[in-house]
Amino acid sequence: MSVAHSFPLFVRRQVLEPYRVPLQGVWRMWRDCELLEREREIDLLDDSLRRAREGKGRLVLVEGEQGSGKTSLLHALRTAAEEREFRVLRACGSEFESDFSWAVLRQLFCDAAGGERSEGAYRNPGAASIEKILSGCGAEGGATGPVTANLHPAFRSMFGICREISAAEPLLLIIDEAQWGDVESMRFIAYLANRIEDYGILIVLTATSAKRGPISDLLMTASAWASASYHRLSPLTREGARRQIVERVGHEVPESVLRTCFELTEGNPLHLTELLDEIVGQGLEPDEAAVAEISLITPVRVSWNVGSRLRKLPANAAALAEAIAVLDDQAEPRHCVGVTGLGEAELLDAAGCLRDADVLRPGTPYRFRRPVVRQVTYTQMSPRDRGSAHRRSARTLQAAGASAREVAEHLVRTDPVGDTWSVSVLHSASSGAMKEGDPNAAIRYLRHALAEPLSEERELVTLARLGSAELRAHDPSAIERLREVKTRVGEPEGRRSVRTELGVALAASARYEEALILLGQDREQIPEDTRAFAAVLSRLAPSVSERTHPSFVPSAGTRSRAAVEALLRCAPLRRVRRLASAALSASEREASHDTGLTPASIAAWALSECDELAGAERALDDQLRRATRAGQLLTVDTVRSLRARVLYSSGRLAEAEAAARSVLRYQRATSLRPLSVPLAAAVLVHCLIDTCRPDEAEAFLGKTGLSGELPEAAMFLPLRAARGRLRIRLDRFDDGLADIRRCRELVARHGWWHPSAVCDYLSDVVRAVARSDGSEQAIDLVTDELARARAFGAARPLAVTLRTYGELQGGAGGIALIEQAQNMLAGLPDTLEHARTLIALGSARRRAGQRSEARRRLTAGMDLAGSLGAVALENEARQELRLAGSRSVRGEASVPVPLTPAEERVAWQAAKGLSNREIAQALFVTVKTVEWHLSQTYAKLGIGRRSELPDALDPASDAENTVRSA
């Protein structure tokens, strides 16, 4: 492998590559090389090389912590200097050679071949002469100990040799890890640095900050000369870390993963690179679920380095380091006394020792200088010592008044000992975690409590709480857990409570009939909230017989259920709005059981379908506050999913996406799917489509198991419609139309009309039907929906169907229909639909030859879409503006952002019809890397789908890629 390819990627891109191309190719090279925050270093080194070639020597000292990229910069500098015909001599200091006299100078000049001492055997000119000079100074064979001879004649002679070399060609002296250099060699470097200003000699040193000593004094002296320059490498910023992570894993990662990686490495490039290598090597997917595992990773080489430093510490200092590693953020001195057993004076002395070794930061609570030190200290403790330290920490923290969760975090890291105190703390901590919306933490506490010896009563309570937490984390284990409790519990009230939880869990696993049979047992005694949930479920689940409906209707939920029933049956707008408003007015009582559904949230959803988005949002915000205050996490997620739908309908795409993702944070392919999941997933898919990220939407559906068979229940209709729209956008017309047709069949069979779902998919579906089945079939579909929209009377669904009909019809009649749709949307908060209508009207006028008016409407629609972040819609408007004869499109860069070579290779493979998996195999990359490059390509080219790639790509770039491949 060449030297160039052994360097870290960010160094190759910053320093090495620009010198490998002729000057006319420099701009393209820098365009292709995304720098990771090393521009100043590049400028400094490049300017130093230029000055040295002009006979203006200098010394450059680059200081930085271990792993900051010093060595990589030097490797790159060496290659760049050789490209510019420098004579490059290099050496590297070593802790094990620092006592050898002239060790660094011998590396620089006297690297002999075959152990011979003749001038011809040396690789470097003047090496034999310098070897003789060093031998005359009492340094024969690299003896150890200080050299006492008068060194000035020797220094002067060696300076003369350096001058002679630089007269023939510029000379670059590179010394890495100079802090470990020997005193004699570094004295000569300091001597030389003060005499090279008029010679073509460049000296570049790197060093890690160290305590004051002879070498650090010499480095400071040398860097203080007028011809010297000092530079300290900064760690990567969060943005630099994000870009390095994306480059390594091939796609964007959640903010929590970025934060964890950045905090663990503090922007150290080497540590971040090794952490990412470990993540990839362990097969971890860098998502929300992997944050806990990522936080425990310690790269092997980093562990060796830190471990060797820690093993040199005195016993008390090592004990304190272990206590700090266990206590982490709670390492107050008083807590450390309780964990270590040291006296206060001993503790202070140990802390001073750790600070002298640069292990601890100043101040209290005690904190390690770097997070990786904590990781290494913790992992190198024996399991027995760790467990004992955590138990002592738990006792110490509770005595100091810490919260139950703070104490429990230590208890879950201990072995069970049959301690009733531990179980009480874990139960209390789990209750706190549930109130704080963290069911996964509650699960950890309760599973640990189950491992303790428990009485039967305490075990049943723990099992019930654990099943409840698992349900709220969408963990399918909840079903068997709750079923066991239901079987074993004897008290009727306890059975009813568990029965409600189990019924909700069964419904979340699409076992609707089983859930309703269970909830129907002793139905007169079940809570009213449970009856309300069962009533709604019986209406939305298709396999449930009609006889189950009436018995479940509670008095408090009658109005909200009537509003939903009227909506699903396409009753007139006024009636649905009146019923929904009345239900909201009557829903003042907070739910006593967390089923995920409340009459108020159901009524708010019905109200949102009546163009009352602002009122629905206010009602949902109120419900969210109540449910959060009560710790009802299922209801919180349902309200968030409904609120995400309202935000999307209002055109607030970023807020809608964030709300949907908050609901789906626990979702995996095997997870339970309560009501909130399909609703939030539908919103997320629409947001990703509209923001020009369809491949990300497809990946999400695959990862969460929502790309296969879906339950044929009303709550999954929005998701089925969103999936159909996505597949059409991805040019999978047959699959997309199959989803939409199944939606329409279910709506017709069960009376599940859903206005907003129809609004979302209608335009895409009509275009696909017209393309695959002909315009007559498309017209039939539109007229059918138009009749329903007219019967309902809400402005939004009627405007969408009119716009779609107008696009299909074309001509003057089509323009009139679209204008009618635009007028209907005036004053509504649905800005996204307004943008779509403006662009449709502009396109229709452009096709009718009315270019001036078309450009006006298209520009307004493009600007509105851009303000909403609807990139796909904005790109569509931009393309139409070009067709309408607009010479410069607002918001379009004068110089388009070009594709990187990797993006070009992936884009051309996709344009030729290869699937993402086939591209990954052909280019030896991961599928996620292919998805990432395609999403970047779509954004840069201003397109929204794969089929547009052949027309958007530059044919010359394909030829260039072909040559590269060859």
N, C-alpha and C positions, 0 to 999 in steps of 0.2 A: 504494500500500500504506500502511495506517495506521501511525502511530508504534508503536502497541502491537505489531503483528505483525512489526515490524522488529527487535524485541529477541530475544536468545537465549532459548530455551525455558525454561531454569531460572529466568531472571529474571521472565519473564511469570508463571510459576507462583508465584513466591515473593512478589513485591511488587505487580505490576500488577493481577492479577485480583481480589484480595480487595476492592478499592475499586470494582469495576465491578458489584457486586451489592448489593441492599438488605441491611440487617443480618440479617434473618431468613434470608437465603441464604448468610451467611458460612460457617456450619459445613459446608454442602454443598460450597461452593467450595473450602475448605481440604481437605475430604475428597478432592475430585477432583484437587487439585493436589499432586503428590508433590514435596516440597521437596528441594532438593539442597544441604543443609548451609549454608543462609543464614538460619536462624531468628534468630540474634542481630542480623544486619543489619536484618531486617524489624522486629524489636522496637524497635531503636534509632531507625530512621527514622520508624516509626509514632508512637513516643512523642514524637519531636521535632516532628512535625507537630501533634500534639495540644497540646503545650505552647505552640507558637507561636500557635495559634488562641486560646489562653487569655491571650495577651499576655506570655508568658514566653519571650523569644528566647534563642537559643543558637547556637554554632558547632559544627559536626561536621566533623572531619577524618577521612577514610577513606583509609588508605594501603594500597598493595598493589603487587605487581609487575605488569608489563605482561601483560594477558590475564587478570587475576584477576577481572574482572567489574565494575570500578569504573564505567566509562562506562555499562554496561547498568543498573546500579543507579540511576544518576542519571537516565537516561531514564525508568525505571519510577517513580522518586520524583516526577519532574516531572508525569507523568500522574496519579499519585495525588494530588498537591497541587492540580492543576487541578480534579480531581473534588471537592475540598474547598474550592474557590473561593479559592485563593491566587493572588496575582499572582506569576508565575514569571519571573524574569530569569536568563538563563544565558550563560555564556561558556566558552571552552576555550583554555587556554594552548597555545602552539606554539613549538617551538624556533626557528623562523624569524622570530617576532614578539617574542621576549623582549627585544630591544633597543629596541622601539618604546615610547615613553613613553605610559602610560595605555591600552595596547592592550586589556587585560582590561576596564577600566571602560567603554571605548567599546563593547565587545561587549555588556556588561551593559545599558547605559542608552541608548546613542546609535545603535542600529540603525535608521538613517533610510531612508525610502522615497524612491526617485528622486533621491537625492543632495541633497535640499533640507534647509534648516536651520530651517524654521518648526516651531513646536510641534506643529501638526496633522499634520505629515508624519512624526512619530516614532511608532513603535508603542507605546513605553513612556512613561508619564507622567513628567514632570520631566526628560525627556531633553534638551530644548533648554536648560534651565537648567544642567544638568550640563555640556553641551557648552561653554557660555559660561564656566563656572568653569574647565574644563580649558584652554580657549584662553587664559584670563587667567594660567594657570600656565606659559605658554611651551610648550604642547603643540599648537600649531596644526598641523592636518593630520597628526597622529600622528608628530611629529618623533622622531628617534632621539637617544640620549644622555641622561644624567641631567638631571633638572629641579632647578635650584638655588634656585628661589624658595621663600619661606616657605610651606609647605604647610598649616600649621595652620588658617588661615581657610578655605582651600578644603575641607579635610576636614570642618570644622565645618558648612559650608554643605551639603555633600553628605550629611552625616549628617541634617541637617534635612529634606532632600528625602526621604530614606528613611523618616524618621518620618512625614512627611505621607502617603506611599503606604501605610504600614502602618496608619495611622489609618482609611483607607477599606477596606482589605482586607489580610489577612496577606501578608507579603512573603517570598518564597523566592528567595535568591540562590544559584545553582549555578555552581561553577567547576570544570571538569574539567581534569586535567593541570596543577594549580596550580604544580607545580615549574618549569614553563616560563612562568609569568606574569612580567610586568615588575615591577620593584622598586617603582615609584610606586603602581601599582594594589594590589599586595599590602601595601604599607604602609597604604593606606587600609582594606583589609579587616581588618588587625590592629587599626587604630584603631577601626573600627566594631564589631568583635567584643567589645571591652571596654565597649560602651555600649548593648547591645541587650537586656540582661537583663529590662528592664521594658517591652519593646515586642514587637509581633508580627512579629518579623523572625527568620528562620531562614537561616543561612549554611551551606551544605554544600560542602566542598572535597574533591577527590580528588587524590592525588599518588602518584608513584612514588618510592621511596627514592632519594635522590641524595647526592652528597658535600656536605659542609658548604659553605655559601655564603650570600649575602644572602637568597635566597628561602627556603632551608631554615631559616635563623635566624628569619625572619619567621613561617613556618608553625609552628615550635616555640613561638614567643612567643604567637601567637594561640591555639594549642591549649592553652596553659597557663592561660588565664583561667578563672575560676571557672565561667563560663557555657558553657565549651567542653567537648567530648567528643572523645576520640581513639579510633579503632578501626582495627585492621589486619586485612585480609582474609586468611584462611587458604586454602591450596590445598584441593582436594577430597581426601577420604580415599579409600582403595581402594574402599570401599563406595559412596561418591558417584560415583567414576569408573565403577564397574560399572553403576550405575543410569543414568548418562548414556549409556554405550555401549549398554545394552539399549534405551533409549528411541530411540536413533538407528538401530540396525540391526534392531530388532524382535524380538530373541530373545537368550537367554543365550549367552555366548561361553566358550570354554575358559579355564581359569586362565592358561595360557601367553599367550593373547592379551591378557587383562586385565593381566597383569604387564608385558607389553611396552608396551602403551599407557600404563600408569601410569608406568613408568620413563622413557619418552620424554618425557612431558609433565609429570611430577612433580605431577600433579593440577591443572595450570593449565587452567581451564575453556575459555579461548579456544583454546589450543593443542590440547586434546583434541577440541574441536568441529571444528577445521580438519583434524586428523588423521583423524577419522571421516569427514568429508566427502571427503577424498582416498581413503580406503579404499573408500567406496561409489562415488565417481566413477570409480575405476579398475576397478570390478567385482570387487574381491577379496572372497572369502568369508572372514569372520574366523574361521578355524579353525586347527588345529595346523599345517597345511601352509603357511599364509600368514604365519606368525610372522616368518620371515626377510625376506620382502618388506615386511611392515609396519615392521620395524625400520629399513628404509632410506628410508622415506617422510619427506619434509620439506615441509610445507605452504608454498605460494608466498609468502604474505604474511609468514609467520614468517621465511622464508629472506631476503626483502628486508630486513627489519628487522635481523636478525643480521648479514647480509652488509655492510650499510652501516657497522656498528660495526667489523667486522674490517678493512675497507679503510682505516681511519684509523690502523691500528697501524704501528709502525716495522718495517723489513724483518726484523730478527732475531726480533722478537716474532711476526711472521706466520709465519716459518719454524718457530719452536717450536710455534705453534698447529697447524700442519700435521702436525708430527711427533707431537704428542699425539693428534691425530685419527686418525692411522694406527696408532699403538701402542695406543690405547684404554686398557684396564685395565693395560697393561704399561709405562706411561709413567713409568718411573723416570728420574731425572736422568741416570744413567749410560747408559741406553738412548737417551735423547734426544740425548746428545752424539754417539753413533755414527750416528744417523739424520740429524741436522742438520749435523754437521761443525763446530759452534760449540765454542769453548773453554768451560771451566767458568765463567769469570767472565762471558763473554758470555751464556751460558745463564742464569745467575742473574739478570743484568740484564734479559734478555728475559722471564723468569718474573715478575719484579717489575712490569714494564710491563703484562703481561697481568692481574695481580692488581689493579693500579691501575685498569684498565679494567673491572673486575668480570667478567672472562672466566674466570679460574681460581679454584678454591677454594684455601684455605690448605692447606699440608702436601704430602707426597709419598706415593705417586706422584701426578704432576700429573693433575688432573681438572678438566674444564670445570665452570663454575658450573651450567650446565644441559645436559642431553643434546642439546638441539636445536642448541646451538652446535657440538658435535662433528659433527653431521649436516651442517650448513651448511658448515663448514670443509672437511669431507671431499668433499662433492659439488662444491664450487667449485674444487677442484684439477683440473688437466688430467689426462686419462687417463695421459699419459706420466709426469707428476710423481708420480701416485699409485702407478703400477707401480714406479717407481724407489725410492720411499720404502718400499714394502712389501718389495722385495728387500733393501734395506739393513737393514730391520727384521728380516728373517729371519736374515740373517748375524749381526747384532748379538745377537739373542736366543739363537741357537745357541752363540755364543761365551760367552754368560753362563750357559749350562747349562740353558736352557729345554727343555721337553718337545718331542717330535717333533710333537705335535698343535699346540702353540702356534706352532712355526715354520711348519708346513704351512698354518695359517690365513692367513699372509701370502703364502706361495708361490702359493696358488690365486688370488691377486689380481694375479699378474704374468703377463706374456706369456712363452711358451716360448722358451728361449734355447739349448736343447741341452745343458743342464747335468746331468751324471750325479748330481751332489750333490743336486739338487732331486728327482730321481726316487727316490733312496734315502730321503730324508726323507719323501716322500709315501707310499712303501710302508710305512715304519715307522709313520707316523701312521695309515694305514688299518688296520694290525693293532691298534693301540691302540684305535682307534674301535670296531672289531668286538668287542674284549674288553669294552669299556665299554657295549656294547649300542646303538651308534649307527651303523647301517649307512648312513644317508643321508650322514653325514660321510665315511665311507669311500668312498662313491661319488664325492663331490666330489673327494677327493684323487686317486683312481685315474683318473677321467676327465681330470683335469689332467695326470697323469703320462702318459697315452696321447697327449696332444698334443705331448709332447717327442719328439725323434728317438730311437728305441730300436732295439737289436739285436733280431733275431727271437726269440731265447730270452727276453729281458727283456719283449718285447711280449706273448708268450704267457702269461708269469707274470702280467703286469698284467691281461690280458684275463680270465684264470681268476679272479683275485681280484675283479675288477670284477663278473663274472657272479655269483660267490658272494654279494657284498654286495647286488647288485640282487635276487637271489632272496630274501634275508632282509628286504629292504625291500618285498617283494611287487611289484617292478617287472617287467613282462612283457618288458623288454629282455633279461632274464637268459637267456631261452631261446635266442635267436639268438647271444648272446655265447658261451654255453657250447657251442653247436653248432659255432661256428667253431673254438673251442679244440679240441674233440674231433676235428674234421677235420684240424687242422694238427699236433697233438701226435704225436710219434713213440714216446715211451717207454711201454711197457705199463702200468706202475704209474700214470703220470700219466693215461693214458686211462681207467683204471678209476676213479680219483678223480673225474675230470670227468664220467664216465658216471653216477656216483651223483648228483652235483649236477644234471645235466641230467634224469635220471629224476625226481627230486623236483620240479623246475621243471615238467616236463610234467604230472605228476600234479596240481600246483597249478593248472594251466590246464585241468583236467578231461580231459586226453588220456591216459586211463588205459591203454588198450590199447597205445598207442605207448610209454608209459613202461615197461610191463612187458616189451615186446619188447626194448627197449633194455637194461633191467637183466638180461634173460635171456641176453644175449650173454656167452659165456665165464663162465657162472654159477658154475662150480666155483671160479673164482679171485676172485670178488667178495667183499668183506668181509662178515663175518657180520652186522653192523648193516644193511648194504644188503639182504641176503637177508631179514632180519626185516621190514624196511620193505616189501619186495616181497610177502612172504607176507601181511601184513595188507592191503595194497592190493589184492591179487588176490581177497581175500575180500569186501572192501567195495565193489569196483567191479563193477557189474552186467554190463558188456559183455565181461568177461574170461572166456575159456573155462576150463573146469574143469581142463584139462590143465596149466595154469600153476601150479596150487596146490601140489602136493606138493614140487616141485623146490626151492621157495624156503624151505621150513621149516628154520630153523637150530636147533641144539641148545639154545642159550641162550633161544630164544623159544618153545620148544614148550609150556611150562606156561602162559605168558601167553596164547598163541594158543588153547590148549585152554580156558582160562577164558572168553575172549571168545566162542568158538564155543559153549560150553555156555550162556552167557547169551543169545546171539542166538537159540538154538534153544529157549529157555525151559526149560532143564533145571532140576531142583530146586535150591533155594537152597543147601542144604548142599554140593552138589557144586561149584557155582560159587564159593562162598566158600572151599572147601578148595583148589581149583585156583588161585584168585587169591592166597591167602595163601602157597601154596607157591612161586608165581612171584615174589612179592615177596622171599621168603627167599633165593631163588636169584639174584636180580638185584643182585649186589654190584659187578660190573664196570662201569666207566664206558664209555659208547659212544665208539668211536674216530672215527665219522663222524656228522655232524649231519644226520640225515634227518628230524628232527621227531618221531620215534617211538622209544620205548625199551620193552623188555619190562616194566620196572617201572611206567612211566606207564600202559601198557595194563592191567596187573594192578590198579593202583590204581583205575582207572575201573571195572573189573568189580567190585571190592570195594565201591565207593560205591553201586553199584546193589543191593547186598545189605544195605542199611541200616547199613553200617559206615562212616558218614561221618567219624567222628573218626579211625579208622585210615587211611582213604583220604587224609584231609587231611595226616596226618603223613607218609605215604609221598610224597605230592606235594610237600610242603615240602622233604623230603630231596632229591628229584629236582631241584627248582628250584635248590637250593644247588649241587648238582653241575654242572648244566648251565650255570649262571651262571659258576661258577668256570672251566669249560672254554671259555667263550665260544661255546657252541652255541645260537645265537639261535633257530633253528627249534624246537629242543626246549624252550627256555625258553617260547616262545609257546604251544606245545601244552600244556605242564604248567600254564601260567597259565590257559588256557581250561578245562582239566579242573578245576582248582582253583576257578575261578569257578562252575562247575556245582555243586561240592560246597558252596560258600558259599551259593549260591542255595537249594539243597535244605535247608540248615540255617536258612534264614530271615534270613541276614545280607545284606540287599538292597544296602545301600550299599557294603559290601566287594565283593560280587559284581559290581556295576556298575563299580566302579573297576578290578577285575581284568580284566573283559571289555574295557573301553575301552583298557587298556594294550596289549592284543593287537591291537586294531583301529586303532591310532593312525596307521598308514600306509595304511589301506584307502581306495580310491577305486573308482569304477565300472569302471575298466579294469585294476585291480590283479589280480595272481595271488591265488588263494584256497587257500593250504595248509590242511591239516587243522584248524589252530587257528582259522581265520576263521569257518567256519560254526558251530563249537561256541561260540565267544565271542559271535557275533552272536545266536545263539538265547538265550543267557543275558541279553544286553543287552535284547533285545526283551521278554522276560518281566519283567525288572526295571522297564522303562519302563511296561509295562502295569500292574503292581502298584503303582507309585508314581503312578498317575493321569496318565501322560504318553503316551497312545497316539499322539497326533499327532506327537510327537517320534520315536517308534519308526518310524512310517510314513515320516517324512522321512529318517531314517537309512537305511532300506532302499532308498529311492529314490536317495540320494546315493551309496551304495556298490554300486549295481547289483544288489542282492539282491531287488528287488521283481518282477523278471521271471522268465524261465525259470531253473530251478535244475538242476544235474546230478542225475541219478537214481542217486546213490551214497549209501551208508549214512551217511557223515559229514554229509550234508545233511538227513537226516531230522529231527533236532532243530530245525533252522532252519525247515524246511518246516512242522513242527508249530507252532512259535512264530508263524510268519507267519499260519498259518490261525487261530490263537487271536486274533491282533491284528485280523485282518480281521473276525472275528465281533464283537469288541468295538467295532469302528468301524461296525457294522451293515451290513457287506458280507457277508451270510450266504452268498451263492452262491460268492463267491471263497474265503471261508474254508473252507467245506465241501469245495470242490474240492481245496484243499491237503490237507485231512485225509484225504479219500478216496484221493488219490494216495499218501499216506503208507501207508495201510493196504494198498493194493494191492502196494506195493513190499515191505512186511513179509511179506505172504502169499507173494509170488513168490520172494523170496530168503532168507527166514528171518532177518529183521533185527529181531526184537522188541526194543524199547528201553523198559524199564519207566518211567524217569523222564520220557521224552517223553510217554508216555501219561498219566502223572499230571498233567502240566502242562496238557494240553489237554482232558481228558475232560469235566470239568464244563461248560465253555463249549460244547463240541461237542454234548453231549447236549441242552442247552437249545436250541441252534440247530436240531438235527435234529427235536426235538419240535415246534418252532415251524413248520418248513418241511415236514417229511415226516410228522409225526404221532407219537404216543407209541409206537406199535408198533415203528416203525423205531428209535426211541431205545432202547427196551427191548432190542431185538436187539443193538444196539451195546454196551450195558452188560453184558449177560449174556455176550457173547463175550469181552469184556475181563475179566470176573469169573472166567471159567473159566481164562484164562491166569494171572491173578494167583493164583488158588488153586493152580494147578499149580506155579507158581514158589515161592510161600510167603513172600515178603518182606512185612513189615507195611505199608510205605508204599503200594505199588501196590494191595494188597488193601483197605486202609482207604479209599483214594480211590475205588475202584470201589464199595465198599459205601456210602460216603457219597452218591455220585452216584446209585446205585440207590435209596437211601432218599429222596432229594429227588424223584426221578421218581415213585416209588410213592406217597408221601404217607401220611397217616393213621398209625395206631398201628404198623403194620408198617414204614413208612418211618422213624418215630422210632426203632424198635428197631434197624434197620440202621445208622442214623447213630450211635446210642450205641455199638454194637459197634465202629464205626470209631474212635470217640473212645477207647475202651478200648485198641484196638490201638496207637494212637499214643502212649499214655502211656509215658514213659521214653525216647522217641526224641528226637533233637535237632532234628527237623523241626518247628520252631515255627510256620512259615508254614502248613503243612498242618493243624497243630493249631488255629490260629486260624480257618482256613476251616471246619473241622469244627464248632467251637463255634458259629460264626455260623449254619451250616446247621442245627444242632440247635435253636438258638434260634428260627430262622425256622419250622422245622417245628412246634415247640411253640406258637408264636404262631398259626399257621394252625389248630392243633388247639384253640385257645381257652385254652391254659395260659399266660396272660399273665405271671404272676409268675415262673414258672420260665423262660419265654422271655426276660424281661428280664435275669435273672441270667446265663444263658448268653451272651446277646448282649453284655452289658456286659463279661464276661470276654473274649470274642472281640475286641471292639472295642479294649479296652485292650492286648491282646496284639498285634493288628495295628498299633496306633499305635506301640508300642514298637519294632516292626520297620521302621516307615516305610512300611508297606503301605497307602497312602492310599486306594486304590480299595476295598480290603477294609474299611477303617475306615469309609468313607462308606456302604458297603452296610450295615454293622452299625448305623450311626447312623439310616439310613432305616428299618430294621426296628424299631429301638427306638421311633421315633416311632409306627409302626403298632401297636406293642405297648402304646401308651398312656403311654410315658414322657414326663413333662412337661418335664424338663430332662435333656439328654444330657450326660454328663461329657465335658469337653474341648471342648464347643461354646461359643463366645463368646456372652455375653449380648446383645451387639449384633453382628450379622453384619457381616463385612467387605463393604462394598458394591462393586459394579462401577464402574469408571471409565466416563465417557461413551463412550470408544473401545471398551472391552470390551462395553458394552451394544449398541453399533451392530453390532459383529461377531457377538455372540451371537444377536441377533435375525435377522440375515441367515442364520446357520447354522440356526437353529430353523425358518426358512421353507424349508429344503431346498437352499439354495445350496451349491455346493462351495467349497473354500478359494480356488480360482482365480477363481471367479465373484465371491466376496466382495471379493477383492483388486481386481478390475477395477471393481466398483461403488463402492468406497470410495477408490480411487486410492492404495492402499498395496501393499506387497509381500506375497507369499504367506507369507513367514516372519513378517511382522508379524501376519498373520491367525492363524497357528499359535500364536504367542506369546500373543496375546490370548485365544484359546480355551483354552489350557492354564491361564492364570490364572483364567479364568471357571470351568472345571471345579473347580479347587481351592477357589475362593471359594464356589461353590454346593454343594460337597460331592457332585458327581456324577462319573460315570466315562465317560460316552459322550454322543455327539451327540444321540441320540434322546431323552435326558432333559431337553434344554434347554427345550422348550415348557412342560413342567410346572414347571420350576424358576424360570423368569423371571417377573418382575413385569409384568403387562400394562400397568400405568401407565407403566413405563419405555419401552415400545414406542411408546405415544402421545406421550410426550415427545420421543423420537428422531424421530418422524414430523414433529412441529412444528419441531424444529431443522432437519431436512433441508429442509422447506419454506421 
